[in-house]
Amino acid sequence: MNVRVIALLTALPGLLVPAAAQQKMELWYWHHSYLTSTAAVQYSENLIDQAAAAGYTGLALWDTSVNALNLPGWPTQNVTYLQQVIEYANAKGLKVMPLVAPYGHSNDALRRNPNWAEGQRVTGTQFKVDAAGQTLQVMNSFPGLVNGGFESGATGWFAYGDPGTVLDTSVSHTGLASGLISGALNPSGNARFFQQLNVIPWRQYHLRMYIKTQNFAGFSQIQIFDSANWAINKIDHPFNLPANQDWTQVDVTFNSGASSTLYLLMGVWGGNSGNAWFDDISLEETALVYVLRRAGTPLKIYDPNNPATIYSEGADYNPISDPKFATNPTFDNDNWHTPMTVTLPSGTRLRPGQIVAMEHYAVQPIYNEAVGMCLTDAGVQGWMSDNAKAVAAVFPPSGGYFFGHDEMRHMNSCASCKAKGMTAGQLLAWSVGQTIGVFNTVSPGAPIYIWSDMFDPYHNAHDNFYFVEGDIAGSWQGLPANVAVMNWNLNNLKNSATWFSGTDPKQPVPHKQIIAGFYDGGNAAALAQTELSQVSGVPGIAGMMYTTWRDDYSQLQGFA
């Protein structure tokens, strides 16, 4: 046990750590690995040696192989590698707690079946049967952007008034002009092009542009949000622009949701150096990009003039699915791809020139592997149950389980979730209860830990969180007192820790808390001191976790 952490914890007034409990203080570290080789095992064992020498008591294991344990054909050798590392850690005095239930960042599970992803509805998209009577063609309802090619001067893009955005008639992708973001004109402020978009609610849209850079450095992105409530964000997509690139096509997809008027902002936030040019910007209505096919995401084609007339899949149109799912069933590297063309069989009732409408569900892609899976789908529940059994067969229950309900940006959208008749917060509380039941069945009494953010009103448990439909408030009612909270709300730690301590009448259930600190934030030793001082006086603080998302273990000892 690390003496310095105990000293820091016991020295803080109000933490109320009795002498008999001091040896139970927890010091975890976030251990990222992919245990499918002897080299990966050796790397992990070396890291465990460092942690043991520094006084850590456990490692929280983030490893894709955990979610693959129930995958048919998963090599037994990989299971052996995992067992070897667990045994090695236990021999060094460290518990091993696997990250399970990947509801926030669900790519591991979605590789098994991408149709398990949570999807937003797309309603009323119109298609026209082509002249040959063989395919359905999307009818684009959007009239077009104003001055998408910057050929009409400053019209359409500069009303937001950010300095540093200018018209450039010396550089262009096509035509004679482009929009330029110049760091020389505004090195420290925002520089964004702006346009209002009039859209149809619950439709899927495709935005395309071309970008060229020269000696560019700065944070650049696209944001599209509701004109009446800027907290309702339709897309938040970083460009990750290189310093120098020739004209490069950039595509994104978004769902208009309940909005009819949107604001488009694209460019630089917080200043830049160098130049970035934008040109040939276009927006069109589309459909079937990442279309989902499962029971909770029904698809229907019907006559818009007589909605009771519904056409049959297989008889009137050939089966619909996204072929992308067969080749690359992940969403983080592909925000747009050309959707499938719906073809018609020979016996179809549809005739050339006929207009039909479609309702379907589709995934809204998001960066950093943050697409989440459905909370209610039977396939997801079955996978979760099978995975829990497989995990319990490998991991000692004393280490506990770490639930991955974190940064859940998709929730309460598909038909099966809506059928619950719950708010987003109630649905999440229900889901956590289901997950607790699954793991209690396979490992009765095993400790359970969970990330804090989705149950914290000072963090993500509120209305208008990314693509979640409805308010997440009340989610905390799904956490029984024996669930420990890994608190990573480092920007509002005092209020957050107080919330989970049970001393707030709005949340009276007391939880053991581990402060998930560092977060690649600088001097780990100083950060540990700061984080602990912020929770002075808050009951229930039981330890800390060195948390790195960059696999930076250089300060593992300093944090301890």
Secondary structure as the mmCIF struct_conf table of DSSP 4:
data_model
#
loop_
_struct_conf.conf_type_id
_struct_conf.id
_struct_conf.beg_label_comp_id
_struct_conf.beg_label_asym_id
_struct_conf.beg_label_seq_id
_struct_conf.end_label_comp_id
_struct_conf.end_label_asym_id
_struct_conf.end_label_seq_id
HELX_RH_AL_P HELX_RH_AL_P1 VAL A 3 ALA A 11
BEND BEND1 LEU A 12 LEU A 12
TURN_TY1_P TURN_TY1_P1 PRO A 13 GLY A 14
HELX_RH_3T_P HELX_RH_3T_P1 ALA A 19 LYS A 24
STRN STRN1 GLU A 26 SER A 33
BEND BEND2 THR A 36 SER A 37
HELX_RH_AL_P HELX_RH_AL_P2 THR A 38 ALA A 54
TURN_TY1_P TURN_TY1_P2 GLY A 55 GLY A 55
STRN STRN2 GLY A 58 ASP A 63
HELX_RH_AL_P HELX_RH_AL_P3 THR A 64 ASN A 67
TURN_TY1_P TURN_TY1_P3 ALA A 68 ASN A 70
BEND BEND3 LEU A 71 LEU A 71
TURN_TY1_P TURN_TY1_P4 PRO A 72 GLY A 73
HELX_RH_AL_P HELX_RH_AL_P4 THR A 76 ALA A 91
TURN_TY1_P TURN_TY1_P5 LYS A 92 GLY A 93
STRN STRN3 LYS A 95 VAL A 100
BEND BEND4 GLY A 104 HIS A 105
HELX_RH_AL_P HELX_RH_AL_P5 ASN A 107 LEU A 110
TURN_TY1_P TURN_TY1_P6 ARG A 111 ARG A 112
HELX_RH_3T_P HELX_RH_3T_P2 PRO A 114 TRP A 116
STRN STRN4 ALA A 117 ALA A 117
STRN STRN5 GLN A 120 VAL A 129
TURN_TY1_P TURN_TY1_P7 ALA A 131 ALA A 132
BEND BEND5 GLY A 133 GLN A 134
STRN STRN6 THR A 135 VAL A 138
TURN_TY1_P TURN_TY1_P8 VAL A 146 GLY A 149
BEND BEND6 PHE A 150 PHE A 150
TURN_TY1_P TURN_TY1_P9 GLU A 151 TRP A 157
TURN_TY1_P TURN_TY1_P10 ALA A 159 TYR A 160
TURN_TY1_P TURN_TY1_P11 PRO A 163 GLY A 164
STRN STRN7 THR A 165 ASP A 168
BEND BEND7 THR A 169 SER A 170
BEND BEND8 HIS A 173 THR A 174
TURN_TY1_P TURN_TY1_P12 GLY A 175 LEU A 176
STRN STRN8 SER A 178 SER A 182
TURN_TY1_P TURN_TY1_P13 GLY A 183 LEU A 185
BEND BEND9 PRO A 187 GLY A 189
STRN STRN9 ALA A 191 ASN A 198
TURN_TY1_P TURN_TY1_P14 PRO A 201 TRP A 202
STRN STRN10 GLN A 204 ASP A 226
BEND BEND10 SER A 227 ALA A 228
TURN_TY1_P TURN_TY1_P15 TRP A 230 ALA A 231
STRN STRN11 ASN A 233 PRO A 238
BEND BEND11 ALA A 243 ASN A 244
STRN STRN12 GLN A 245 ASN A 255
TURN_TY1_P TURN_TY1_P16 GLY A 257 ALA A 258
BEND BEND12 SER A 260 SER A 260
STRN STRN13 THR A 261 THR A 286
TURN_TY1_P TURN_TY1_P17 VAL A 289 TYR A 290
STRN STRN14 VAL A 291 VAL A 291
BEND BEND13 ARG A 294 ARG A 294
TURN_TY1_P TURN_TY1_P18 ALA A 295 GLY A 296
BEND BEND14 THR A 297 THR A 297
STRN STRN15 LYS A 300 ASP A 303
TURN_TY1_P TURN_TY1_P19 PRO A 304 ASN A 305
STRN STRN16 ASN A 306 TYR A 311
HELX_LH_PP_P HELX_LH_PP_P1 SER A 312 SER A 312
STRN STRN17 GLU A 313 GLU A 313
TURN_TY1_P TURN_TY1_P20 GLY A 314 ASP A 316
STRN STRN18 TYR A 317 TYR A 317
TURN_TY1_P TURN_TY1_P21 PRO A 323 PRO A 323
HELX_RH_AL_P HELX_RH_AL_P6 LYS A 324 THR A 327
TURN_TY1_P TURN_TY1_P22 ASP A 332 ASN A 333
BEND BEND15 ASN A 335 ASN A 335
HELX_LH_PP_P HELX_LH_PP_P2 THR A 338 THR A 341
STRN STRN19 VAL A 342 THR A 343
TURN_TY1_P TURN_TY1_P23 SER A 346 GLY A 347
BEND BEND16 ARG A 349 ARG A 349
TURN_TY1_P TURN_TY1_P24 PRO A 352 GLY A 353
STRN STRN20 ILE A 355 ALA A 362
TURN_TY1_P TURN_TY1_P25 TYR A 367 GLU A 369
STRN STRN21 MET A 373 MET A 373
BEND BEND17 LEU A 375 THR A 376
HELX_RH_AL_P HELX_RH_AL_P7 ALA A 378 ALA A 392
TURN_TY1_P TURN_TY1_P26 ALA A 393 VAL A 394
BEND BEND18 PHE A 395 PHE A 395
HELX_RH_3T_P HELX_RH_3T_P3 PRO A 397 GLY A 399
STRN STRN22 TYR A 401 PHE A 403
BEND BEND19 GLU A 407 GLU A 407
BEND BEND20 HIS A 410 HIS A 410
BEND BEND21 ASN A 412 ASN A 412
BEND BEND22 CYS A 414 CYS A 414
HELX_RH_AL_P HELX_RH_AL_P8 ALA A 415 LYS A 418
TURN_TY1_P TURN_TY1_P27 ALA A 419 LYS A 420
HELX_RH_AL_P HELX_RH_AL_P9 ALA A 424 VAL A 442
BEND BEND23 SER A 443 SER A 443
TURN_TY1_P TURN_TY1_P28 PRO A 444 GLY A 445
STRN STRN23 ILE A 448 TRP A 451
BEND BEND24 SER A 452 SER A 452
HELX_RH_3T_P HELX_RH_3T_P4 ASP A 453 PHE A 455
TURN_TY1_P TURN_TY1_P29 PRO A 457 ASN A 460
BEND BEND25 HIS A 462 ASN A 464
TURN_TY1_P TURN_TY1_P30 TYR A 466 PHE A 467
BEND BEND26 GLY A 470 GLY A 470
TURN_TY1_P TURN_TY1_P31 ALA A 473 GLY A 474
HELX_RH_3T_P HELX_RH_3T_P5 SER A 475 GLY A 478
TURN_TY1_P TURN_TY1_P32 ALA A 481 ASN A 482
STRN STRN24 VAL A 483 ASN A 487
HELX_RH_3T_P HELX_RH_3T_P6 LEU A 490 ASN A 492
HELX_RH_AL_P HELX_RH_AL_P10 LEU A 493 PHE A 500
TURN_TY1_P TURN_TY1_P33 SER A 501 GLY A 502
STRN STRN25 ASP A 504 ASP A 504
TURN_TY1_P TURN_TY1_P34 PRO A 505 LYS A 506
STRN STRN26 GLN A 507 GLN A 507
STRN STRN27 GLN A 513 PHE A 518
TURN_TY1_P TURN_TY1_P35 TYR A 519 ASP A 520
BEND BEND27 GLY A 522 GLY A 522
HELX_RH_AL_P HELX_RH_AL_P11 ALA A 524 GLN A 534
TURN_TY1_P TURN_TY1_P36 VAL A 535 GLY A 537
TURN_TY1_P TURN_TY1_P37 PRO A 539 GLY A 540
STRN STRN28 ILE A 541 THR A 547
BEND BEND28 TRP A 549 ARG A 550
TURN_TY1_P TURN_TY1_P38 SER A 554 GLN A 555
HELX_RH_AL_P HELX_RH_AL_P12 LEU A 556 PHE A 559
#
